[in-house]
Amino acid sequence: MARHSDAQEKLITQILIAIFICTIICIIAITAHTVLLWQDLNHQLHLLNPEKFPLLPWYKLIF
C-alpha cells in the first residue's frame, strides 16, 4: 500500500472534518424542520378540536 504524503494526509483530514461538520449541520436542520412541522400539525389539530388537541410547547412535541 502506498504511503500518503503529509500534504495528502492533511487534505484527507480536512475533508473528513468538513464532512463531519456538514453532517452535524444537516442533522440540526432536519431536526428543526421536523419540530416546525410537528408544531404546525399540532396547531392545525388544535384549530379543529381544541378540547382533544391542546397546544403543546415545542419540547413536548419531541419527547
Residue, then its C-alpha position, 0 to 999 in steps of 0.5 A: m500500500a502506498r504511503h500518503s504524503d503529509a500534504q495528502e494526509k492533511l487534505i484527507t483530514q480536512i475533508l473528513i472534518a468538513i464532512f463531519i461538520c456538514t453532517i452535524i449541520c444537516i442533522i440540526a436542520i432536519t431536526a428543526h424542520t421536523v419540530l416546525l412541522w410537528q408544531d404546525l400539525n399540532h396547531q392545525l389539530h388544535l384549530l379543529n378540536p381544541e378540547k382533544f388537541p391542546l397546544l403543546p410547547w415545542y419540547k413536548l412535541i419531541f419527547 
